[in-house]
Amino acid sequence: MGLLDRFTRPRPVDVPVANDASVPLASVLIRSMDRRTLPRALRSAALQRWGNVEIVVVAACGRRHKPLPEQVLGRPVRLVVPEPDRRLPRPEAANACLEAARGEWLNFLDDDDELLPEHLDTLLNAPRPGRERVIHSVARVNDRKGRPIARIGSAGNHVQLFFHSRSVPCALALHRSLVEEGVRFDPAFPVHEDHDFQIACATRTQFLFVDAVTCVWNAQLGDSGCGMGPNDNPAQRIEAVRRLREKWQGAFARWLRNADALVASGARYLDAGDLPAALECLERALALRGNDAHVLNLCGMANFRSGDLARAEMLLSKATKRLPKHAGLRENLAAIRAARTD
């Protein structure tokens, strides 16, 4: 069966025959290396319940990319081939997608990932009380064999961007006004360019989180080093984060002065077991709110779990003096003192 044949099978009854022009157009943007998983990605984009969808495919591998049909299951498809012919780095391919897109809402989809049918419908129908221009959801994470191994995506704030991106690309939709304002992918970041792009968006808008699983991130496929398992390059990630903090130091300085955001992020990282991020957030929050018993407790427990028992005891002692009748604080302090004695 050839590539074109894969899209000419009988259409399922629940797939729209034509787009509904009364609904805002959503563009699904695919940077394609013409992998064997591309038909699956295309089909997942075409099966969206949202009534008006276009699929834009940028041939990141150049002219060797196989031709594509003009439609997939009733959804229009446009293949953009770079001129002159060459392989496009990830940020350049992403910018080519942005330039070619016509939709009011834009959603990237790597050619080895998938959107669930309700993805765009769930994101674009979500109430936006703050007129947020970025909406993201939860992605199911699959291993190389397609087995679920995790979920990624949560509510949060821009402090998270100090450590990592706030969403995997396929789980996020952005309003085209951000592109019209000049937000683009930075060619200086050949990998982790999505993290940089999200920071650029975050300087202009809040993000809205929708607590629903709407897409699949096949994190162990590909070779970017930005995924999981065999597709994870920790040294590359650490260097990218260092450079991002340097580039966006002004934005981070503003976000890291927000004590409420620091406490909220620190508590989430502590619950998730990410102790370095928890300590970074909570120690910064402590510098802003040194007499807050809640912050003292959280920071003390982060130090306790990280092995700094002396600092943990000092912080919990201070918190207990602030709230001497608080049973939870007394229990935490007792646990730390017992650990120091052992």
C-alpha distance (Angstrom), angle and dihedral (degrees) to the residues before:
residue distance angle dihedral
M1 . . .
G2 3.82 . .
L3 3.79 126.4 .
L4 3.80 94.0 -101.1
D5 3.80 91.5 47.5
R6 3.79 90.4 60.6
F7 3.81 90.2 69.1
T8 3.80 99.9 45.4
R9 3.79 98.7 68.2
P10 3.83 116.9 115.8
R11 3.79 111.3 -66.2
P12 3.83 115.7 -115.0
V13 3.78 111.4 -112.6
D14 3.82 92.7 -115.9
V15 3.83 94.7 57.0
P16 3.82 114.7 99.7
V17 3.78 115.4 -116.9
A18 3.80 93.9 -149.0
N19 3.78 138.7 9.8
D20 3.79 120.3 -96.0
A21 3.81 106.9 -125.5
S22 3.82 91.1 -161.7
V23 3.82 88.7 70.3
P24 3.83 119.9 73.9
L25 3.79 110.7 -97.6
A26 3.81 116.2 -109.6
S27 3.81 119.2 -159.1
V28 3.80 119.3 -149.3
L29 3.81 106.1 -156.1
I30 3.80 120.4 -155.9
R31 3.80 125.3 -172.3
S32 3.77 98.2 -157.0
M33 3.77 131.3 -159.7
D34 3.81 87.0 177.0
R35 3.77 92.3 -108.8
R36 3.78 120.2 174.1
T37 3.82 87.6 -108.5
L38 3.83 92.6 63.8
P39 3.84 95.1 93.6
R40 3.81 89.2 55.3
A41 3.80 91.4 50.6
L42 3.80 92.0 47.4
R43 3.76 92.6 48.7
S44 3.81 91.6 49.7
A45 3.81 89.3 53.0
A46 3.81 92.1 48.0
L47 3.81 92.7 49.8
Q48 3.81 93.4 61.2
R49 3.79 114.4 133.0
W50 3.79 89.4 -142.5
G51 3.79 106.4 108.4
N52 3.80 101.7 -131.1
V53 3.81 119.8 43.1
E54 3.79 136.0 154.8
I55 3.80 123.9 -171.3
V56 3.81 117.6 -143.7
V57 3.80 116.6 -168.9
V58 3.80 120.0 -170.4
A59 3.79 112.8 -159.7
A60 3.80 96.9 -132.2
C61 3.80 88.7 175.4
G62 3.81 92.2 57.5
R63 3.79 128.7 -128.2
R64 3.77 94.0 -21.8
H65 3.81 86.2 79.0
K66 3.79 111.7 114.1
P67 3.82 117.2 -114.7
L68 3.78 118.9 -96.0
P69 3.81 131.3 -146.2
E70 3.80 118.1 -101.2
Q71 3.80 88.9 -121.2
V72 3.78 137.3 27.1
L73 3.80 113.4 -159.1
G74 3.80 90.5 -26.5
R75 3.81 96.7 -45.4
P76 3.81 118.0 117.3
V77 3.81 116.2 -115.2
R78 3.82 126.8 -161.7
L79 3.78 122.1 -169.6
V80 3.81 113.5 -155.2
V81 3.82 114.7 -160.2
P82 3.82 117.8 -166.3
E83 3.78 119.7 -113.9
P84 2.96 119.6 -118.0
D85 3.78 94.1 33.4
R86 3.81 112.0 -103.1
R87 3.77 142.9 123.9
L88 3.80 110.4 -87.0
P89 3.81 121.6 -138.4
R90 3.81 113.7 -125.4
P91 3.84 97.4 -98.0
E92 3.82 93.0 46.9
A93 3.80 91.4 49.3
A94 3.81 89.5 49.5
N95 3.81 91.9 50.8
A96 3.79 90.0 49.3
C97 3.80 87.4 55.0
L98 3.80 91.4 51.4
E99 3.80 92.0 49.6
A100 3.80 92.8 49.5
A101 3.81 97.3 44.6
R102 3.80 119.5 104.8
G103 3.79 99.6 -178.0
E104 3.79 129.9 110.7
W105 3.81 87.9 -134.0
L106 3.80 124.2 40.2
N107 3.81 127.4 -157.6
F108 3.80 124.8 -179.0
L109 3.78 119.7 -142.8
D110 3.80 121.9 -176.8
D111 3.79 113.1 -137.6
D112 3.80 91.6 -112.7
D113 3.83 96.8 49.6
E114 3.81 133.0 75.5
L115 3.79 141.6 -139.4
L116 3.78 118.7 -142.4
P117 3.83 112.6 -129.4
E118 3.81 93.0 -105.6
H119 3.82 95.5 49.3
L120 3.80 102.7 103.1
D121 3.79 92.9 31.9
T122 3.81 90.9 54.9
L123 3.80 95.3 46.8
L124 3.79 99.8 40.4
N125 3.80 95.5 44.6
A126 3.81 92.5 51.0
P127 3.84 114.2 112.8
R128 3.79 111.2 -107.8
P129 3.80 105.1 -154.7
G130 3.79 92.5 175.5
R131 3.81 95.3 38.4
E132 3.80 87.1 -112.0
R133 3.78 112.7 -168.1
V134 3.81 96.5 -157.1
I135 3.81 120.8 59.8
H136 3.79 123.9 -177.2
S137 3.78 138.8 175.6
V138 3.80 141.6 -175.1
A139 3.80 121.5 -64.5
R140 3.77 123.1 -152.4
V141 3.81 108.3 -132.2
N142 3.81 117.1 -139.7
D143 3.79 129.4 -168.4
R144 3.81 125.0 -131.2
K145 3.79 91.2 -78.7
G146 3.79 94.4 51.0
R147 3.80 95.5 -103.2
P148 3.82 118.5 141.7
I149 3.80 111.6 -111.9
A150 3.81 104.4 161.7
R151 3.76 148.7 -14.5
I152 3.78 124.1 -120.1
G153 3.79 129.5 -164.8
S154 3.78 133.6 69.8
A155 3.77 144.6 166.8
G156 3.76 113.7 -80.6
N157 3.78 145.2 120.1
H158 3.76 140.5 -99.0
V159 3.82 92.9 -81.1
Q160 3.82 85.4 79.8
L161 3.80 89.3 67.1
F162 3.80 88.6 69.1
F163 3.81 86.7 71.2
H164 3.81 107.7 24.6
S165 3.79 143.8 -21.7
R166 3.79 116.3 -67.7
S167 3.79 95.0 -128.5
V168 3.78 142.3 10.5
P169 3.82 108.8 -103.9
C170 3.80 97.9 -110.1
A171 3.83 91.7 54.2
L172 3.80 94.2 57.2
A173 3.81 133.8 80.1
L174 3.80 122.5 -171.0
H175 3.77 132.6 -166.6
R176 3.78 116.1 -112.1
S177 3.82 90.9 -127.4
L178 3.80 86.8 78.9
V179 3.80 89.4 59.0
E180 3.80 90.8 45.9
E181 3.81 87.7 54.7
G182 3.79 89.2 56.9
V183 3.81 104.3 -98.3
R184 3.80 108.3 155.7
F185 3.79 141.2 157.4
D186 3.79 113.6 -89.0
P187 3.84 113.3 -122.5
A188 3.81 87.6 -152.5
F189 3.83 86.9 75.8
P190 3.81 107.2 61.7
V191 3.83 87.9 174.0
H192 3.80 130.7 26.0
E193 3.79 84.6 30.1
D194 3.81 88.9 138.8
H195 3.81 90.0 62.1
D196 3.79 90.5 52.5
F197 3.81 91.1 47.1
Q198 3.79 91.9 52.1
I199 3.79 90.7 51.7
A200 3.81 89.1 52.2
C201 3.81 89.6 51.9
A202 3.81 91.5 45.6
T203 3.80 91.3 58.7
R204 3.83 86.4 63.9
T205 3.81 106.6 34.1
Q206 3.76 146.5 15.2
F207 3.81 118.1 -111.5
L208 3.80 124.4 -120.9
F209 3.80 117.8 -143.8
V210 3.80 121.3 -152.5
D211 3.80 112.2 -163.0
A212 3.80 99.0 -138.1
V213 3.80 134.8 103.2
T214 3.80 104.6 -116.8
C215 3.81 107.4 153.2
V216 3.80 145.2 27.7
W217 3.80 124.1 -119.6
N218 3.80 110.7 -162.0
A219 3.78 90.4 -156.5
Q220 3.80 97.9 176.4
L221 3.80 95.5 54.1
G222 3.78 123.7 85.0
D223 3.78 129.5 37.6
S224 3.82 105.4 -110.1
G225 3.81 93.6 108.9
C226 3.81 88.9 -129.0
G227 3.80 97.3 105.2
M228 3.79 135.6 60.9
G229 3.78 137.7 -73.4
P230 3.81 110.8 -1.3
N231 3.82 88.9 3.2
D232 3.81 94.5 58.7
N233 3.79 123.0 100.7
P234 3.83 107.2 -178.9
A235 3.81 95.5 -176.4
Q236 3.79 90.6 52.2
R237 3.80 91.0 49.2
I238 3.80 93.6 49.3
E239 3.80 91.5 51.1
A240 3.81 92.1 47.5
V241 3.81 91.6 51.1
R242 3.81 90.3 49.4
R243 3.80 91.2 53.0
L244 3.80 92.5 44.6
R245 3.80 91.4 53.0
E246 3.76 89.0 51.2
K247 3.81 93.9 48.1
W248 3.80 95.7 45.0
Q249 3.80 99.6 34.8
G250 3.81 91.8 127.7
A251 3.80 93.7 54.8
F252 3.80 92.5 43.5
A253 3.80 91.1 49.7
R254 3.82 88.7 58.4
W255 3.79 96.0 44.7
L256 3.80 93.9 44.9
R257 3.82 91.0 56.6
N258 3.80 90.2 64.5
A259 3.80 103.5 98.1
D260 3.81 94.8 -171.2
A261 3.81 91.3 53.3
L262 3.80 91.6 46.6
V263 3.80 92.5 51.3
A264 3.79 93.1 46.5
S265 3.80 92.7 49.2
G266 3.79 93.0 42.8
A267 3.79 91.8 52.5
R268 3.83 91.2 50.5
Y269 3.79 92.2 49.2
L270 3.80 90.6 47.7
D271 3.81 91.3 52.2
A272 3.81 90.3 47.3
G273 3.80 93.0 49.9
D274 3.82 95.4 -115.3
L275 3.79 93.8 137.9
P276 3.83 99.6 172.7
A277 3.82 91.6 54.5
A278 3.82 91.6 42.2
L279 3.80 91.7 52.4
E280 3.81 92.6 46.6
C281 3.80 91.9 52.8
L282 3.79 98.2 40.4
E283 3.80 96.8 44.6
R284 3.82 88.2 51.6
A285 3.80 90.0 48.2
L286 3.80 89.5 49.1
A287 3.80 90.0 55.2
L288 3.80 87.7 57.0
R289 3.81 98.3 38.9
G290 3.78 106.2 24.9
N291 3.81 95.3 159.9
D292 3.80 97.8 47.3
A293 3.82 107.9 114.9
H294 3.83 92.1 -154.3
V295 3.80 92.1 54.5
L296 3.79 91.8 43.4
N297 3.79 90.4 52.7
L298 3.81 95.2 48.1
C299 3.79 93.2 44.9
G300 3.80 90.5 46.3
M301 3.80 92.0 52.5
A302 3.81 91.2 47.3
N303 3.81 89.3 53.7
F304 3.82 90.4 45.1
R305 3.80 92.6 54.0
S306 3.80 90.0 44.6
G307 3.79 91.7 55.1
D308 3.81 101.3 -107.2
L309 3.80 95.0 124.1
A310 3.81 96.2 164.9
R311 3.81 93.2 57.0
A312 3.79 90.9 42.0
E313 3.81 91.5 54.7
M314 3.80 91.9 47.2
L315 3.82 92.4 51.7
L316 3.81 94.8 45.0
S317 3.80 90.7 46.9
K318 3.77 89.3 54.6
A319 3.81 91.8 46.8
T320 3.81 91.4 49.8
K321 3.79 91.0 51.8
R322 3.78 88.3 54.3
L323 3.82 92.2 49.8
P324 3.83 107.0 18.9
K325 3.81 94.9 171.0
H326 3.81 95.6 51.9
A327 3.81 105.8 115.3
G328 3.79 95.2 -161.8
L329 3.80 92.8 55.3
R330 3.79 91.4 48.6
E331 3.81 91.1 50.2
N332 3.81 91.9 50.0
L333 3.80 91.5 48.8
A334 3.81 91.2 48.8
A335 3.82 91.1 51.1
I336 3.79 91.4 51.5
R337 3.81 93.1 48.5
A338 3.79 90.7 48.3
A339 3.79 90.2 52.0
R340 3.81 90.8 50.5
T341 3.79 90.2 51.7
D342 3.81 95.2 50.9
